């Protein structure tokens, strides 16, 4: 992030439904009654007041949230909706007129809240989910010629309210600046193949900056022994970078304090939730102490980014402990988001699963 003291006088704009183009002096131009679904509340106030603060996104439709000519950089993005299932909405971002998106992620998962039926708050440097389901992110997203951001409602219900704001700055983008990317993947691991792919098929030069997991363990015991492996620049059978366990990669240790987190014997495996600027587990939900449990985990590689020059692949095993103190394969239902910057062009992403296949995490 650029030092604040160097930004004096920089051209700053913000897109909202009240100023959909971000034009200078272009906000609050709507007139109550001009075929706007939300203007009635301002009918006695008139133009210049809160006339058009939201949009309505029908199911099966796509809205263009931002269409910006560059060069510049998106610095802040906030969004929320009345739709109960945020992951029915898919966020896509296109840089410099590219044909395929550099970001394609269900909305909730992009903001580290992948469990629609277990909503939770997140407090970190790059992403914050504030009460009530207010999604904020501060990933820096540069573009040279153009930025286009869309939101698609792939569910079966209308989003009656979508509120959003996107703050960006118009300035020269450095030659070495790489474009922001984020990709969603979902898998059901098995005893026969206890591995989830976080990222694969990335070609080119870039830097990896973050991982989010919506993790559903399908076993009742400890589940977090699987290693996160980074295969970099031609690695095939063996990775260059590896963590010694899932809880280690996300900054925890000793089963996230599971044995000591609670005193109730029936919830002996209730791991301890935590938030910090660059890593955390803001959700550790055990609805049934003997059934599947939901975990939400993030790791932002801001101070410890991982560079690559040719290619990158990231995998995670789903292993736990057997009663005989041996590792065992643990089936799991996992949705993940990988965040990275790279120089374009990027390889085309795998086809996004249908909403029925990916929800509910």
PEWO-V130432 format. One record per pair of residues at least 24 apart in sequence whose C-alpha atoms are under 10 Angstrom apart, sorted by the first residue. I is the first residue (numbers start at 0). J is the second residue. Records with the same first field share a line. If there is no record, write none. Layout:
BEGIN
I->J / J
END
This chain:
BEGIN
0->74 / 137 / 138 / 139
6->168
9->168 / 169 / 170
10->71 / 167 / 168 / 169 / 170
11->71 / 72 / 73 / 74 / 166 / 167 / 168 / 169 / 170
12->73 / 165 / 166 / 167 / 168 / 169
13->65 / 73 / 74 / 75 / 76 / 164 / 165 / 166 / 167 / 168
14->64 / 65 / 66 / 67 / 76 / 163 / 164 / 165 / 166 / 167
15->51 / 52 / 53 / 54 / 64 / 65 / 77 / 78 / 162 / 163 / 164 / 165 / 166
16->50 / 51 / 52 / 53 / 54 / 64 / 161 / 162 / 163 / 164
17->47 / 48 / 49 / 50 / 51 / 52 / 53 / 54 / 163 / 164
18->51 / 52 / 164
19->63 / 64 / 65 / 66 / 164 / 165
20->64 / 65 / 66 / 67
21->65 / 66 / 67 / 164 / 165 / 166 / 167
22->67
26->51
27->51 / 52
36->159 / 160
37->160
51->162
52->160 / 161 / 162 / 163 / 164
53->79 / 80 / 159 / 160 / 161 / 162 / 163
54->80 / 158 / 159 / 160 / 161 / 162 / 163
55->80 / 157 / 158 / 159 / 160 / 161 / 162
56->80 / 82 / 88 / 150 / 151 / 152 / 156 / 157 / 158 / 159 / 160 / 161
57->151 / 152 / 153 / 154 / 155 / 156 / 157 / 158 / 159 / 160
58->87 / 88 / 151 / 152 / 153 / 154 / 155 / 156 / 157 / 158 / 159
59->88 / 151 / 152 / 153 / 154 / 155 / 156 / 157
60->150 / 151 / 152 / 153 / 154 / 157
61->88 / 89 / 90 / 149 / 150 / 151 / 152 / 153
62->90 / 148 / 149 / 150 / 151 / 152
63->91 / 147 / 148 / 149 / 150 / 151
64->90 / 91 / 92 / 147 / 148 / 149 / 150 / 163 / 164 / 165
65->92 / 146 / 147 / 148 / 149 / 150 / 164 / 165
66->93 / 145 / 146 / 147 / 148 / 149
67->94 / 95 / 142 / 144 / 145 / 146 / 147 / 148 / 167 / 169
68->95 / 142 / 143 / 144 / 145 / 146 / 147 / 169
69->94 / 95 / 141 / 142 / 143 / 144 / 145 / 146 / 168 / 169 / 170 / 171 / 172
70->95 / 141 / 142 / 143 / 144 / 145 / 146 / 168 / 169 / 170 / 171 / 172 / 173
71->140 / 141 / 142 / 143 / 144 / 145 / 146 / 167 / 168 / 169 / 170 / 171 / 172
72->138 / 139 / 140 / 141 / 142 / 143 / 146 / 166 / 167 / 168 / 169 / 170 / 171 / 172 / 178
73->137 / 138 / 139 / 140 / 141 / 142 / 146 / 165 / 166 / 167 / 168 / 169
74->136 / 137 / 138 / 139 / 140 / 141 / 165 / 166 / 167 / 168
75->125 / 135 / 136 / 137 / 138 / 139 / 140 / 164 / 165 / 166 / 167 / 168
76->126 / 134 / 135 / 136 / 137 / 138 / 139 / 163 / 164 / 165 / 166 / 167
77->110 / 126 / 127 / 128 / 133 / 134 / 135 / 136 / 137 / 162 / 163 / 164 / 165 / 166
78->106 / 110 / 128 / 132 / 133 / 134 / 135 / 136 / 161 / 162 / 163 / 164 / 165
79->106 / 107 / 128 / 131 / 132 / 133 / 134 / 135 / 160 / 161 / 162 / 163 / 164
80->131 / 132 / 133 / 134 / 158 / 159 / 160 / 161 / 162 / 163
81->132 / 157 / 158 / 159 / 160 / 161 / 162
82->152 / 154 / 156 / 157 / 158 / 159 / 160 / 161
83->115 / 116 / 118 / 132 / 156 / 158
84->113 / 114 / 115 / 116 / 118 / 154 / 156 / 158 / 358 / 359
85->112 / 113 / 114 / 115 / 116 / 118 / 132 / 152 / 154 / 158 / 358
86->112 / 113 / 114 / 115 / 152 / 153 / 154 / 354 / 357 / 358 / 359 / 360
87->115 / 151 / 152 / 153 / 154 / 155 / 156 / 158 / 353 / 354 / 355 / 357 / 358 / 359
88->150 / 151 / 152 / 153 / 154 / 158 / 354
89->149 / 150 / 151 / 152 / 153 / 154 / 351 / 354
90->148 / 149 / 150 / 151 / 152 / 181
91->147 / 148 / 149 / 150 / 151 / 180 / 181 / 182
92->140 / 146 / 147 / 148 / 149 / 150 / 179 / 180 / 181
93->142 / 145 / 146 / 147 / 148 / 149 / 178 / 179 / 180
94->140 / 141 / 142 / 143 / 144 / 145 / 146 / 147 / 148 / 178 / 179 / 180 / 343
95->142 / 143 / 144 / 145 / 146 / 147 / 178 / 343
96->144 / 145 / 146 / 147
97->145 / 146 / 147 / 343 / 344 / 345
98->347
99->344 / 345 / 346 / 347 / 348
100->147 / 148 / 149 / 180 / 181 / 182 / 345 / 347 / 348
101->178 / 179 / 180 / 181 / 182 / 339 / 340 / 341 / 343 / 344 / 345 / 346 / 347 / 348
102->148 / 179 / 180 / 181 / 182 / 183 / 337 / 338 / 339 / 348
103->149 / 150 / 180 / 181 / 182 / 183 / 184 / 336 / 348 / 349 / 350 / 351
104->150 / 181 / 182 / 183 / 184 / 335 / 336 / 337 / 351
105->150 / 151 / 152 / 153 / 182 / 183 / 336 / 351 / 354 / 357 / 358
106->134 / 150 / 151 / 152
107->132 / 134
108->183 / 211 / 212 / 213 / 295 / 334 / 335 / 336 / 360
109->134 / 136 / 181 / 182 / 183 / 211 / 335 / 336 / 337 / 338
110->134 / 135 / 136 / 211 / 297 / 336
111->136 / 210 / 211 / 212 / 213 / 280 / 281 / 295 / 296 / 297 / 298 / 335 / 336
112->211 / 212 / 213 / 281 / 282 / 294 / 295 / 296 / 297 / 360
113->211 / 212 / 213 / 214 / 293 / 294 / 295 / 296 / 333 / 334 / 335 / 336 / 358 / 359 / 360
114->212 / 213 / 214 / 215 / 282 / 293 / 294 / 295 / 334 / 358 / 359 / 360
115->358 / 359 / 360
116->293 / 358 / 359 / 360
117->282 / 283 / 284 / 293 / 294 / 295 / 359 / 360
118->282 / 295
119->281 / 282 / 283 / 295
120->274 / 281 / 282
121->273 / 274 / 275 / 276 / 279 / 280 / 281 / 282 / 295 / 296 / 297
122->273 / 274 / 275 / 276 / 277 / 278 / 279 / 281
123->274 / 275 / 276 / 277 / 278 / 279 / 281 / 297 / 298 / 299
124->274 / 275 / 276 / 277 / 278 / 299 / 301
125->209 / 276 / 277 / 278 / 298 / 299 / 301
126->276 / 277 / 297 / 299
127->276
133->162 / 163
134->163
135->163 / 164 / 165
136->165
137->166
138->179 / 208 / 338
139->167 / 178 / 179 / 340
140->167 / 176 / 177 / 178 / 179 / 180 / 340
141->167 / 168 / 169 / 170 / 171 / 172 / 173 / 176 / 177 / 178 / 179 / 340
142->169 / 170 / 171 / 172 / 176 / 177 / 178 / 179
143->169 / 170 / 171 / 172 / 173 / 174 / 176 / 178
144->172
152->354
153->353 / 354 / 355
154->353 / 354 / 355 / 358
155->354
175->341 / 342
176->205 / 340 / 341 / 342
177->204 / 205 / 206 / 339 / 340 / 341 / 342 / 343
178->205 / 339 / 340 / 341 / 342 / 343 / 344 / 345
179->205 / 206 / 207 / 208 / 338 / 339 / 340 / 341 / 342 / 343
180->207 / 208 / 337 / 338 / 339 / 340 / 341 / 342 / 345
181->208 / 209 / 210 / 336 / 337 / 338 / 339 / 340 / 348
182->210 / 335 / 336 / 337 / 338 / 339 / 348 / 349 / 351
183->211 / 212 / 334 / 335 / 336 / 337 / 338 / 348 / 349 / 351 / 352 / 357
184->212 / 333 / 334 / 335 / 336 / 337 / 348 / 349 / 350 / 351 / 352 / 357
185->212 / 213 / 214 / 332 / 333 / 334 / 335 / 336 / 351 / 352 / 356 / 357 / 358 / 360
186->331 / 332 / 333 / 334 / 335 / 356 / 357
187->215 / 217 / 330 / 331 / 332 / 333 / 334
188->216 / 217 / 316 / 317 / 328 / 329 / 330 / 331 / 332 / 333
189->217 / 317 / 328 / 329 / 330 / 331 / 332
190->317 / 318 / 327 / 328 / 329 / 330 / 331
191->328 / 329 / 330
192->316 / 317 / 328 / 329 / 330
193->225 / 315 / 316 / 317 / 318 / 327 / 328 / 329 / 330 / 331
194->225 / 226 / 227 / 314 / 315 / 316 / 317 / 318 / 328 / 329 / 330 / 331
195->225 / 227 / 313 / 314 / 315 / 316 / 317 / 331 / 332 / 333 / 334 / 335
196->227 / 228 / 312 / 313 / 314 / 315 / 316 / 333 / 334 / 335
197->227 / 228 / 229 / 312 / 313 / 314 / 315 / 333 / 334 / 335 / 336 / 337
198->229 / 230 / 311 / 312 / 313 / 314 / 315 / 335 / 336 / 337 / 338 / 348
199->230 / 310 / 311 / 312 / 313 / 314 / 337 / 346 / 348 / 349
200->310 / 311 / 312 / 313 / 345 / 346 / 347 / 348 / 349
201->231 / 307 / 309 / 310 / 311 / 312 / 313 / 339 / 341 / 345 / 346 / 347 / 348
202->232 / 307 / 308 / 309 / 310 / 311 / 312 / 341 / 342 / 343 / 344 / 345 / 346
203->232 / 307 / 308 / 309 / 310 / 311 / 341 / 342 / 343 / 344 / 345 / 346
204->232 / 306 / 307 / 308 / 309 / 310 / 311 / 340 / 341 / 342 / 343 / 345
205->305 / 306 / 307 / 308 / 309 / 310 / 311 / 339 / 340 / 341 / 342 / 343
206->300 / 304 / 305 / 306 / 307 / 308 / 311 / 338 / 339 / 340 / 341 / 342
207->299 / 300 / 301 / 303 / 304 / 305 / 306 / 307 / 311 / 337 / 338 / 339 / 340 / 341
208->298 / 299 / 300 / 301 / 302 / 303 / 304 / 305 / 306 / 337 / 338 / 339 / 340
209->277 / 278 / 297 / 298 / 299 / 300 / 301 / 303 / 304 / 305 / 336 / 337 / 338 / 339
210->248 / 249 / 278 / 296 / 297 / 298 / 299 / 300 / 313 / 335 / 336 / 337 / 338 / 339
211->249 / 278 / 279 / 280 / 295 / 296 / 297 / 298 / 299 / 334 / 335 / 336 / 337 / 338
212->280 / 294 / 295 / 296 / 297 / 298 / 333 / 334 / 335 / 336 / 337
213->282 / 293 / 294 / 295 / 296 / 297 / 332 / 333 / 334 / 335 / 336 / 360
214->282 / 283 / 291 / 292 / 293 / 294 / 295 / 296 / 331 / 332 / 333 / 334 / 335 / 360
215->283 / 284 / 291 / 292 / 293 / 294 / 295 / 330 / 331 / 332 / 333 / 334 / 360
216->290 / 291 / 292 / 293 / 294 / 317 / 329 / 330 / 331 / 332 / 333
217->289 / 290 / 291 / 292 / 293 / 329 / 330 / 331 / 332
218->289 / 290 / 291 / 292 / 319 / 328 / 329 / 330 / 331
219->268 / 285 / 287 / 288 / 289 / 290 / 291 / 292 / 329
220->267 / 268 / 288 / 289 / 290 / 291 / 319 / 320 / 321 / 322 / 329
221->254 / 257 / 268 / 269 / 270 / 318 / 319 / 320 / 321 / 327 / 329
222->246 / 254 / 268 / 317 / 318 / 319 / 320 / 321 / 326 / 327 / 328 / 329 / 330 / 331
223->247 / 248 / 252 / 253 / 254 / 255 / 316 / 317 / 318 / 319 / 320 / 329
224->254 / 315 / 316 / 317 / 318 / 319 / 320 / 326 / 327 / 328 / 329
225->314 / 315 / 316 / 317 / 318 / 319 / 326 / 327 / 328 / 329
226->314 / 315 / 316 / 317 / 318
227->313 / 314 / 315 / 316 / 317
228->312 / 313 / 314 / 315 / 316
229->305 / 311 / 312 / 313 / 314 / 315
230->307 / 310 / 311 / 312 / 313 / 314
231->305 / 306 / 307 / 308 / 309 / 310 / 311 / 312 / 313
232->306 / 307 / 308 / 309 / 310 / 311 / 312
233->307 / 308 / 309 / 310 / 311 / 312
234->310 / 311 / 312
235->312
238->312 / 313 / 314
240->305 / 313
241->313 / 314 / 315
242->315
244->315 / 316 / 317 / 318 / 319
245->296 / 315 / 316 / 317 / 318 / 319
246->279 / 280 / 296
248->278 / 296 / 297 / 298
249->277 / 278 / 279 / 280 / 296 / 297 / 298 / 299
250->275 / 277 / 278 / 279 / 280 / 296 / 297 / 298
251->278 / 279 / 280
255->280 / 283
264->288
265->289
268->292
270->294
272->296
276->301
277->301 / 302 / 303
291->331 / 332
292->331
293->332 / 333 / 360
294->333 / 360
295->334 / 335
296->335
297->335 / 336
299->338
300->338 / 339
304->339
305->339
306->339 / 340 / 341
307->341
308->341
313->337
332->357 / 360
333->357 / 360
334->358 / 359 / 360
END
